[in-house]
Amino acid sequence: TERQARLFADLDEAEATVLGMIALASETAAALSDLASGGKGGGVSAQSPSTGGGESVAEGAAAAAAARKIAELGKQNGEDYLDKVARVHALLSPHAGKVVAYSNHEVDTATATAAAAAADDGAAKSEAEAETGEKKKNNMY
């Protein structure tokens, strides 16, 4: 049906977005690792390996520039990461009514199916809402 197609399209997009989030985290971790290891990883270096007794002024300036570049990368990746989290939430929150907690193993499948159909129509309260009188926001506990 059309609803199923929309759900699967949203799931596919959310999956691709999460993979992008993992790539951002990996890139940021690699940059921080490179910073901590003194630039031995081949990427941006924030410090030069010390030979002899200390860094020259040029090495210090290069290290400061590299540290700024890594800080900018971290900030940009952080912003991109939060944007992607918001996108995943926007994609999946309309389908939250279809989620059943793993801890509720005694859920009646007929009731769960009826509740999911009602959630799609926005016409009825969920079983938990009927029992407790409270609505869970976006089906998150």
KEKE-3310 file (N, C-alpha, C; in steps of 0.2 Angstrom, whole numbers, plus 5000, padded with zeros to 4 digits):
npx = (5004:5001:5005:5013:5024:5028:5033:5043:5051:5055:5061:5072:5079:5081:5091:5101:5105:5109:5120:5128:5130:5138:5149:5153:5156:5167:5176:5178:5183:5195:5202:5204:5211:5223:5227:5230:5240:5251:5251:5254:5246:5244:5235:5228:5239:5241:5252:5269:5281:5292:5309:5323:5322:5312:5298:5300:5296:5290:5285:5276:5267:5262:5256:5246:5238:5234:5227:5216:5210:5206:5197:5187:5183:5178:5167:5159:5156:5149:5138:5132:5130:5120:5110:5107:5102:5091:5084:5082:5074:5063:5059:5056:5047:5033:5029:5029:5019:5018:5027:5032:5036:5050:5050:5038:5032:5020:5010:4995:4993:4982:4976:4987:4989:4976:4978:4988:4983:4973:4981:4986:4975:4972:4962:4959:4964:4979:4982:4990:4988:4975:4974:4982:4979:4987:4996:5010:5023:5027:5028:5039:5049)
npy = (4994:5012:5018:5009:5009:5023:5022:5013:5020:5031:5024:5019:5031:5036:5027:5029:5042:5040:5032:5042:5050:5041:5042:5055:5055:5046:5053:5064:5058:5053:5064:5070:5059:5060:5073:5070:5061:5068:5070:5059:5051:5055:5065:5081:5090:5095:5097:5096:5082:5083:5086:5085:5097:5107:5116:5125:5142:5143:5129:5129:5139:5132:5121:5128:5133:5121:5115:5125:5122:5109:5111:5119:5109:5100:5108:5110:5097:5093:5101:5097:5084:5085:5091:5080:5071:5077:5076:5062:5060:5068:5060:5048:5050:5052:5039:5033:5027:5014:5007:4995:4992:4982:4976:4973:4959:4952:4958:4959:4954:4957:4968:4977:4979:4984:4996:5002:5004:5013:5024:5028:5034:5043:5042:5035:5031:5024:5008:5008:5022:5022:5014:5021:5034:5044:5051:5046:5055:5055:5042:5038:5033)
npz = (5000:4999:5011:5017:5008:5009:5023:5021:5012:5020:5031:5023:5020:5032:5036:5027:5032:5045:5042:5036:5048:5055:5047:5049:5062:5062:5054:5062:5074:5068:5065:5078:5084:5076:5080:5093:5092:5086:5073:5066:5058:5045:5042:5046:5057:5073:5081:5080:5079:5092:5092:5100:5109:5110:5102:5087:5083:5071:5070:5081:5076:5065:5072:5079:5069:5063:5074:5075:5063:5065:5076:5069:5060:5069:5075:5063:5059:5071:5070:5058:5062:5072:5064:5056:5065:5069:5057:5055:5066:5062:5051:5056:5067:5063:5061:5074:5081:5077:5084:5096:5112:5117:5129:5132:5130:5131:5123:5114:5098:5090:5096:5096:5082:5079:5086:5080:5067:5071:5076:5064:5058:5067:5076:5088:5105:5111:5118:5130:5133:5136:5147:5157:5155:5151:5138:5129:5123:5106:5107:5115:5129)
capx = (5000:5005:5007:5019:5029:5031:5036:5050:5055:5057:5066:5078:5082:5084:5097:5107:5106:5113:5127:5131:5131:5143:5155:5155:5159:5173:5180:5180:5188:5202:5205:5206:5217:5228:5229:5233:5246:5256:5251:5257:5241:5244:5230:5230:5242:5241:5258:5275:5285:5298:5316:5328:5321:5306:5296:5302:5291:5286:5281:5271:5262:5258:5252:5240:5234:5231:5222:5211:5207:5203:5192:5182:5180:5174:5161:5155:5154:5144:5132:5130:5127:5114:5105:5105:5098:5084:5081:5080:5068:5057:5057:5053:5042:5026:5028:5030:5013:5019:5033:5030:5042:5053:5049:5030:5031:5013:5006:4990:4994:4976:4976:4993:4987:4971:4981:4992:4978:4970:4986:4987:4969:4972:4955:4958:4970:4983:4980:4993:4985:4968:4975:4985:4976:4993:4999:5017:5025:5030:5030:5046:5048)
capy = (5000:5018:5020:5005:5012:5029:5020:5010:5025:5035:5020:5019:5038:5037:5023:5033:5048:5037:5030:5048:5052:5037:5044:5061:5053:5043:5059:5068:5054:5052:5071:5070:5055:5063:5078:5067:5057:5072:5070:5053:5048:5058:5070:5087:5089:5100:5097:5092:5079:5087:5083:5089:5101:5110:5117:5132:5147:5140:5123:5131:5142:5127:5117:5132:5133:5114:5115:5129:5118:5103:5114:5121:5103:5097:5112:5109:5090:5093:5104:5092:5078:5087:5091:5073:5068:5080:5073:5055:5061:5070:5055:5042:5051:5050:5031:5031:5023:5007:5005:4992:4991:4975:4973:4971:4953:4950:4962:4956:4957:4960:4975:4981:4980:4989:5002:5005:5007:5019:5029:5030:5038:5048:5042:5032:5031:5018:5004:5011:5028:5021:5012:5026:5041:5048:5050:5046:5059:5052:5035:5038:5032)
capz = (5000:4999:5018:5018:5003:5013:5028:5019:5010:5026:5034:5019:5020:5039:5037:5024:5036:5050:5039:5036:5054:5057:5043:5052:5069:5060:5052:5068:5078:5065:5066:5085:5085:5073:5084:5099:5090:5084:5066:5063:5054:5038:5041:5049:5063:5077:5084:5077:5084:5095:5091:5103:5116:5109:5095:5085:5082:5065:5071:5085:5072:5061:5076:5081:5063:5063:5080:5073:5058:5068:5080:5064:5058:5074:5075:5058:5060:5076:5068:5053:5066:5075:5058:5054:5071:5068:5051:5057:5070:5057:5046:5059:5072:5061:5062:5081:5083:5075:5088:5102:5116:5117:5136:5132:5126:5131:5119:5110:5092:5087:5099:5093:5075:5079:5089:5074:5062:5074:5076:5057:5057:5073:5079:5095:5110:5112:5124:5136:5135:5139:5154:5161:5155:5149:5131:5128:5118:5101:5109:5118:5136)
cpx = (5004:5008:5014:5025:5032:5035:5043:5054:5059:5063:5073:5082:5085:5091:5102:5109:5111:5120:5131:5134:5138:5150:5157:5159:5166:5178:5183:5185:5195:5205:5208:5212:5223:5231:5233:5240:5252:5256:5253:5252:5241:5239:5233:5233:5242:5247:5263:5279:5291:5304:5321:5326:5314:5304:5299:5296:5286:5282:5275:5265:5258:5254:5246:5236:5230:5226:5216:5207:5203:5197:5186:5179:5176:5167:5157:5152:5148:5138:5129:5127:5121:5108:5103:5101:5091:5080:5078:5074:5062:5055:5053:5047:5035:5024:5029:5025:5014:5024:5030:5036:5044:5051:5042:5029:5024:5008:5001:4991:4988:4975:4981:4991:4981:4973:4985:4988:4975:4975:4987:4981:4969:4966:4955:4965:4973:4980:4983:4990:4978:4969:4977:4982:4981:4995:5006:5019:5029:5032:5037:5045:5053)
cpy = (5006:5020:5015:5007:5018:5027:5017:5015:5029:5031:5020:5026:5039:5033:5026:5039:5045:5035:5037:5051:5048:5040:5051:5060:5050:5048:5063:5064:5053:5059:5072:5065:5057:5069:5075:5063:5061:5072:5064:5049:5050:5063:5077:5086:5095:5101:5094:5088:5083:5083:5088:5092:5105:5112:5124:5136:5145:5134:5125:5135:5137:5123:5121:5132:5126:5113:5119:5125:5112:5106:5116:5114:5100:5101:5110:5102:5089:5096:5100:5086:5080:5088:5085:5070:5071:5078:5066:5056:5063:5065:5050:5044:5050:5043:5028:5026:5016:5004:5001:4990:4983:4972:4971:4965:4950:4954:4958:4959:4960:4967:4979:4983:4985:4996:5006:5008:5013:5025:5032:5035:5043:5048:5039:5032:5024:5014:5007:5018:5027:5018:5017:5033:5046:5046:5051:5050:5055:5045:5033:5038:5036)
cpz = (5000:5006:5019:5014:5006:5019:5026:5016:5015:5030:5030:5020:5027:5040:5033:5028:5042:5048:5038:5043:5057:5053:5047:5059:5067:5058:5058:5073:5075:5066:5073:5087:5082:5077:5090:5098:5087:5076:5062:5058:5047:5037:5044:5056:5067:5081:5080:5081:5086:5094:5094:5109:5115:5102:5093:5084:5076:5066:5076:5081:5068:5066:5078:5075:5062:5068:5078:5068:5060:5072:5075:5062:5063:5075:5070:5058:5065:5074:5063:5057:5069:5070:5056:5059:5070:5062:5052:5061:5066:5053:5050:5064:5069:5061:5069:5083:5081:5079:5094:5106:5117:5124:5136:5128:5126:5127:5115:5103:5088:5090:5096:5086:5075:5081:5083:5069:5065:5074:5069:5056:5062:5076:5086:5099:5110:5118:5131:5138:5138:5146:5159:5161:5152:5142:5131:5122:5112:5102:5112:5125:5140)
residu = (THR:GLU:ARG:GLN:ALA:ARG:LEU:PHE:ALA:ASP:LEU:ASP:GLU:ALA:GLU:ALA:THR:VAL:LEU:GLY:MET:ILE:ALA:LEU:ALA:SER:GLU:THR:ALA:ALA:ALA:LEU:SER:ASP:LEU:ALA:SER:GLY:GLY:LYS:GLY:GLY:GLY:VAL:SER:ALA:GLN:SER:PRO:SER:THR:GLY:GLY:GLY:GLU:SER:VAL:ALA:GLU:GLY:ALA:ALA:ALA:ALA:ALA:ALA:ALA:ARG:LYS:ILE:ALA:GLU:LEU:GLY:LYS:GLN:ASN:GLY:GLU:ASP:TYR:LEU:ASP:LYS:VAL:ALA:ARG:VAL:HIS:ALA:LEU:LEU:SER:PRO:HIS:ALA:GLY:LYS:VAL:VAL:ALA:TYR:SER:ASN:HIS:GLU:VAL:ASP:THR:ALA:THR:ALA:THR:ALA:ALA:ALA:ALA:ALA:ALA:ASP:ASP:GLY:ALA:ALA:LYS:SER:GLU:ALA:GLU:ALA:GLU:THR:GLY:GLU:LYS:LYS:LYS:ASN:ASN:MET:TYR)
# end
